[in-house]
Amino acid sequence: MHEATSTVTSKGQVTIPAEIRRYLGIEPADKVAFVIDGAGKVEIRPAKYTIETIRGIVPALPDREAGDFRAQIEEATEEATEHLRPDTDAP
C-alpha cells in the first residue's frame, strides 16, 4: 500500500498530491467524490457524471420539440460521430 499526505487548510481544503491525481486521472476542474463505505473506510475517486453535472453540455437541436429527447439524442450522437467513421468510399 502506498500513502501520500497533504495538509488541510483553515478552510478545510487539501491539495491532492500530483502522483494521486495522475493515478486517478484527475485533471484541473474535474470533480472528485469522497465515499465512506460501511466499515468507515474513506475513498476518493473521480466523480461520476450525472444529469446535473452534464446539463447544458450538448446544445439543443434547432427546430425540435423539447419533449422529443430520444430522437434529439440519437441525431446529435450521429452528427457528433460522423467525423469518426471511416470513409467507406475511399480506396
C-alpha positions in Angstrom: 0.0 0.0 0.0 1.3 3.5 -0.9 0.5 6.6 1.1 0.7 10.3 0.2 0.0 13.1 2.6 -1.4 16.6 2.3 -2.2 19.4 4.8 -5.7 20.6 5.5 -6.1 24.4 5.3 -8.1 26.5 7.7 -10.9 26.4 5.1 -10.9 22.6 5.1 -9.2 22.4 1.7 -6.5 20.0 0.7 -4.3 19.7 -2.4 -4.4 16.2 -3.9 -0.8 15.2 -4.4 0.3 15.0 -8.1 1.0 11.3 -8.0 -2.5 10.6 -6.8 -4.1 12.9 -9.4 -2.1 11.1 -12.1 -3.1 7.7 -10.8 -6.8 8.6 -10.7 -6.6 10.6 -14.0 -7.9 13.8 -12.3 -7.4 17.0 -14.3 -7.9 20.6 -13.3 -11.6 21.4 -12.9 -12.5 17.7 -12.5 -14.8 16.8 -9.6 -13.9 14.2 -7.0 -16.2 12.1 -4.8 -15.4 11.1 -1.2 -17.1 7.8 -0.4 -17.5 6.3 3.1 -18.1 2.6 3.0 -20.0 0.5 5.6 -16.7 -0.1 7.5 -15.9 3.6 7.8 -13.2 3.5 5.1 -13.0 6.7 3.1 -12.1 6.6 -0.6 -11.5 9.4 -3.1 -12.5 8.8 -6.7 -13.2 10.8 -9.8 -16.9 11.8 -9.6 -19.3 10.1 -11.9 -21.3 12.2 -14.3 -24.9 12.8 -13.5 -27.6 14.6 -15.4 -27.0 17.6 -13.2 -23.3 17.7 -14.0 -23.6 17.4 -17.8 -26.7 19.5 -18.2 -26.1 22.1 -21.0 -23.0 20.4 -22.5 -24.8 19.5 -25.7 -26.7 22.4 -27.3 -30.3 21.9 -28.2 -31.0 21.0 -31.8 -32.8 23.7 -33.8 -36.4 23.3 -34.9 -37.1 20.4 -32.5 -39.8 19.9 -29.9 -38.4 19.9 -26.4 -40.1 16.6 -25.5 -38.5 14.6 -28.3 -35.4 13.8 -26.3 -34.7 10.3 -27.6 -34.7 11.4 -31.2 -32.6 14.5 -30.4 -30.0 12.4 -28.6 -29.8 9.9 -31.5 -29.5 12.7 -34.0 -26.9 14.6 -32.0 -24.9 11.4 -31.5 -24.9 10.6 -35.2 -23.8 14.2 -36.1 -21.1 14.2 -33.5 -19.6 10.8 -34.6 -19.7 11.3 -38.3 -16.1 12.5 -38.4 -15.1 9.3 -36.5 -16.5 6.9 -39.1 -14.0 5.7 -41.7 -14.8 6.9 -45.2 -16.3 3.7 -46.8 -15.9 5.2 -50.4 -12.1 5.6 -50.1 -10.0 3.1 -52.0 
